[in-house]
């Protein structure tokens, strides 16, 4: 019996700190190792962090004003809306993109363990490229403006 696995998602577990700027730069390459034309081809990105519904203690965590209460951090890039959203900066034609969330927005994310995935869409193709755990360590110091 033949089989094919079309799931090429890479697992990457992320640990970050509540109240710190979140900045993760990725380089996406094709099978020949060339950087993708992310800017010219108008790639769109979506990254969401959700509660881990299999852990009842985490399912009660909420961030105010989010349409889907299980979404802690969303993205408006593909039509998802929340008050706390990743942005995608420095998108270029060498395959580089930076996932960004301000320190102010990171203060709104409760410390804990979650799950996330990162997808792109170009034309009619949508693909999940990263998934894993998303751990937010609590912060003690708060910057006063």
Residue pairs with C-beta under 8 A, 6 or more apart in sequence:
7 128
8 127
8 129
9 117
9 128
9 129
9 130
9 131
10 129
10 130
10 131
11 130
11 131
11 132
12 130
12 131
12 132
13 132
13 133
13 134
13 135
14 24
14 116
14 132
14 133
14 134
14 135
15 135
15 136
15 137
16 22
16 106
16 134
16 135
16 136
16 137
17 106
17 136
17 137
17 138
17 139
18 106
18 107
18 109
18 110
18 111
18 136
18 137
18 138
18 139
19 103
19 106
19 107
19 139
19 141
19 142
19 143
20 103
20 106
20 139
21 100
21 101
21 102
21 103
21 106
22 86
22 99
22 100
22 101
22 106
23 98
23 99
23 100
24 98
24 99
25 90
25 96
25 97
25 98
25 99
26 96
26 97
26 98
26 99
26 130
27 35
27 94
27 95
27 96
28 35
28 36
28 38
28 95
28 96
28 97
28 120
28 129
29 35
29 36
29 95
30 36
34 95
35 92
35 93
35 94
35 95
35 96
36 43
36 93
36 95
37 93
38 91
38 92
38 93
38 95
38 96
38 97
39 91
39 92
39 93
40 93
41 122
41 123
42 122
43 91
43 97
43 120
43 121
43 122
44 77
44 78
44 120
44 121
44 122
45 75
45 77
45 78
45 86
45 88
45 97
45 99
45 118
45 119
45 120
45 121
46 75
46 77
46 78
46 80
46 118
46 119
46 120
46 121
47 73
47 75
47 86
47 99
47 116
47 117
47 118
47 119
48 71
48 73
48 74
48 75
48 80
48 116
48 117
49 71
49 72
49 73
49 109
49 114
49 115
49 116
49 134
50 70
50 71
50 72
50 114
50 115
50 116
51 58
51 59
51 61
51 70
51 72
51 114
52 58
52 59
52 113
52 114
52 115
53 59
53 70
55 113
58 112
58 113
58 114
59 70
61 72
61 110
61 112
62 69
63 72
63 73
63 82
63 83
63 84
63 108
63 109
63 110
64 83
65 82
65 83
66 72
66 74
66 82
66 83
66 84
67 80
67 81
67 82
68 74
68 82
71 80
71 82
72 84
72 109
72 110
72 114
73 82
73 84
73 85
73 86
73 101
73 105
73 109
73 116
74 80
74 81
74 82
74 84
74 85
74 86
75 85
75 86
75 87
75 88
76 85
77 88
78 119
78 121
83 108
84 101
84 105
84 108
84 109
85 101
85 105
86 99
86 100
86 101
87 99
87 100
87 101
88 97
88 98
88 99
88 100
89 97
89 98
89 100
90 96
90 97
90 98
91 97
99 118
103 143
106 136
107 139
107 142
109 136
110 136
111 136
111 137
111 138
111 139
112 135
112 136
113 133
113 134
113 135
113 136
114 133
114 134
114 135
114 136
115 131
115 132
115 133
115 134
116 130
116 131
116 132
116 133
116 134
117 128
117 130
117 131
118 128
118 129
118 130
118 131
119 126
119 127
119 128
119 129
120 126
120 127
120 129
121 127
